[in-house]
Amino acid sequence: MTKLSVNINKIATLRNARGGNLPNVVKAALDCERYGAQGITVHPRPDERHITYKDVRDLKQVVTTEFNIEGNPIPRFVDLVTEVKPTQVTLVPDAEDALTSDAGWDVKANMAFLKEVVACFREANIRVSIFVGTDLDNIAYAAETGCQRVELYTEPYARAYEAGRQEVVVKDFLKAAEKAREVGLEVNAGHDLNLLNLSYFSATIPFLSEVSIGHALICDALYLGLEDTIRRYRHCLLHE
């Protein structure tokens, strides 16, 4: 079964807009778990404009499902992750001023760097996932870094779904996922997945290990409530 990891960055964005501690990020994470989330994802950026490094440390004390920390492995991020020791770290090539993640790694061009970082995290007994697109050679190179998983960047699929072209574009993601399995990697996915497009993607690639969803899920929760929203996303991942 594909696990649902809820990215709670947007909870922190709302809190930081006003200051103080409302909404409470730790409580939100615990509620997500209580309502059925099988993981909690955070993406602390260097400017800490949403999730802060303190949040990451606080969450480590209470999260009982899989804890996934995403980010560009700059030295400060590497130090944080090796200190906190989450279940998984997802390496994302974000620029420091990036609004959101908008591309995967060019693994070959960054091979030496990624090998070094992956080895550091694996020595700390942290599972490593690398954020990538659907290029098959790039995925093969990802396996050479020593990581255990890749996370497929799904914004192109989401845009294709809106345009009614999902049957064409999803084939690239299926090939990419199959290539990952061929070279010994498990497969995660994330970015712009939502209640409209998730079921089709999940049914096409039923061997996904995990999807990480934040922005759309938190937006849906404003209308549906967090508990019902998580229930609906979990249902999208069922193949009955």
C-alpha positions in Angstrom: 0.0 0.0 0.0 1.2 3.5 -0.8 1.7 5.6 2.3 0.4 9.2 2.6 2.9 11.6 4.1 1.3 15.0 4.9 3.6 18.0 4.3 2.7 20.5 7.0 4.7 23.5 5.7 1.5 25.5 5.0 0.4 25.2 8.6 3.7 26.9 9.6 3.2 29.5 6.8 -0.2 30.5 8.4 1.3 30.6 11.9 4.3 32.7 10.8 2.0 35.2 9.0 0.7 36.4 12.4 3.4 35.3 14.8 2.8 33.4 18.0 1.9 29.7 17.9 -1.5 29.5 16.1 -2.0 27.2 14.4 0.3 24.9 16.4 2.5 22.9 14.1 3.1 20.1 16.5 -0.6 19.7 17.2 -1.3 19.7 13.5 1.2 16.9 12.9 -0.3 14.8 15.8 -3.8 15.4 14.4 -2.7 14.3 10.9 -1.3 11.1 12.4 -4.5 10.6 14.4 -6.6 11.0 11.3 -4.7 8.4 9.3 -1.6 10.1 7.9 1.2 7.5 7.7 4.0 10.1 7.6 4.8 13.7 8.3 6.9 15.7 5.8 8.6 19.1 6.4 10.7 21.2 4.2 12.7 23.7 6.2 14.2 26.4 3.9 17.2 28.5 4.8 15.1 31.6 5.5 12.7 29.5 7.7 9.8 31.3 6.1 7.5 28.4 7.1 8.9 25.4 8.9 11.7 26.4 11.2 14.7 24.4 12.4 13.1 24.5 15.9 9.9 23.0 14.5 11.9 20.1 13.1 13.5 19.4 16.5 10.1 19.7 18.2 8.4 17.4 15.7 11.1 14.7 16.1 10.0 14.4 19.8 6.4 13.6 19.0 6.0 12.1 15.4 5.4 8.4 15.7 4.8 7.7 12.0 7.5 8.1 9.3 9.2 11.5 9.6 10.5 12.9 6.3 12.7 16.0 6.0 13.1 17.6 2.6 15.6 20.1 1.5 18.7 21.2 -0.3 21.6 19.6 1.5 23.5 22.7 2.4 25.8 22.3 5.4 23.3 23.7 7.9 20.6 21.3 6.6 22.9 18.3 6.7 23.8 19.1 10.3 20.1 19.4 11.3 19.1 16.1 9.6 22.0 14.2 11.1 21.1 15.6 14.5 17.4 14.8 14.3 17.7 11.5 12.5 14.3 11.3 10.7 13.1 8.1 9.0 13.9 9.7 5.6 15.6 12.7 4.1 14.6 13.8 0.6 17.3 15.7 -1.2 15.8 18.6 -3.3 17.9 21.0 -5.4 16.2 24.2 -4.4 17.7 27.6 -4.7 17.6 29.5 -1.5 15.0 31.9 -2.8 12.8 29.2 -4.4 9.1 29.7 -3.9 8.6 25.9 -4.2 10.4 22.9 -5.6 10.3 23.1 -9.4 12.9 20.6 -10.7 14.7 17.4 -9.9 18.4 16.8 -9.7 20.7 16.5 -12.6 22.3 13.6 -10.9 25.2 13.0 -13.2 26.3 16.6 -13.0 26.1 16.5 -9.1 27.3 12.9 -8.7 30.3 13.5 -6.4 28.4 15.8 -4.2 25.4 13.6 -3.9 27.5 10.5 -3.2 29.1 12.3 -0.3 25.8 13.6 1.1 24.1 10.2 0.7 26.9 8.4 2.5 26.7 10.9 5.4 23.0 10.3 5.9 23.2 6.5 5.4 26.0 6.4 8.0 23.5 8.0 10.4 20.9 5.3 9.5 18.6 7.7 7.6 16.9 6.5 4.4 17.7 8.8 1.5 15.4 9.7 -1.4 16.5 11.9 -4.3 14.0 14.2 -6.0 14.1 13.6 -9.8 12.2 14.0 -13.0 11.4 11.1 -15.4 14.6 10.9 -17.4 15.6 7.3 -17.3 19.3 7.8 -17.5 19.1 10.2 -14.6 17.3 7.7 -12.5 20.0 5.1 -13.3 22.6 7.6 -12.1 20.6 8.1 -8.9 21.1 4.5 -8.0 24.9 5.0 -8.2 24.7 7.6 -5.4 23.8 5.0 -2.9 20.3 6.3 -2.2 17.4 3.9 -1.5 14.6 5.8 -3.2 13.8 8.5 -5.7 10.9 10.9 -5.5 9.3 11.6 -8.8 8.5 15.3 -9.4 4.9 15.2 -10.5 4.0 18.8 -11.5 4.2 17.9 -15.2 1.7 15.1 -14.6 -0.6 17.4 -12.6 -0.5 20.0 -15.4 -1.2 17.3 -18.0 -4.2 16.1 -15.9 -5.7 19.6 -15.9 -5.3 19.6 -19.7 -6.9 16.2 -20.2 -3.6 14.7 -21.3 -2.9 12.5 -18.3 -3.0 9.2 -20.3 -0.1 10.4 -22.4 2.1 12.0 -19.7 1.6 9.4 -17.0 3.3 6.8 -19.3 6.6 8.7 -18.7 6.1 8.4 -15.0 5.3 4.7 -15.2 8.5 4.1 -17.2 10.5 6.1 -14.7 9.1 4.2 -11.8 9.8 0.9 -13.6 13.3 2.0 -14.3 13.8 2.9 -10.6 12.7 -0.6 -9.6 15.0 -2.1 -12.2 18.0 -0.4 -10.7 17.0 -1.3 -7.2 15.3 1.9 -6.0 11.9 2.3 -4.3 9.7 5.1 -5.6 8.0 8.1 -4.0 6.1 10.9 -5.7 5.1 14.4 -4.9 4.3 17.9 -6.1 0.8 19.2 -7.1 -0.9 15.8 -6.4 -4.5 16.4 -5.3 -7.9 14.8 -4.8 -8.6 15.1 -8.6 -5.5 13.6 -10.0 -4.1 11.3 -7.3 -6.3 8.2 -7.9 -5.4 7.9 -11.6 -1.7 8.3 -10.8 -1.8 5.9 -8.0 -3.7 3.3 -10.0 -1.2 3.6 -12.9 1.8 3.2 -10.6 0.4 0.9 -7.8 3.9 0.1 -6.4 4.6 3.6 -5.1 6.0 3.5 -1.6 4.9 7.0 -0.6 3.3 10.2 -1.8 4.0 13.5 -0.1 1.3 16.0 -0.3 1.0 19.4 1.4 -0.4 22.5 -0.4 -3.5 20.9 -1.9 -4.2 18.8 1.1 -4.1 21.8 3.5 -6.2 23.8 1.1 -8.8 21.0 0.9 -8.8 20.9 4.7 -10.1 24.5 4.9 -13.3 23.3 3.3 -13.6 19.7 4.3 -11.8 19.6 7.6 -8.5 17.9 8.2 -9.9 14.5 9.2 -12.2 14.1 6.2 -9.5 15.4 3.9 -6.9 12.8 5.0 -9.5 10.1 4.8 -10.2 11.1 1.2 -6.6 11.2 0.2 -6.0 7.8 1.8 -9.0 6.5 -0.3 -7.3 7.7 -3.5 -4.4 5.4 -2.7 -6.6 2.3 -2.5 -6.8 -0.1 -5.4 -10.0 -2.1 -5.0 
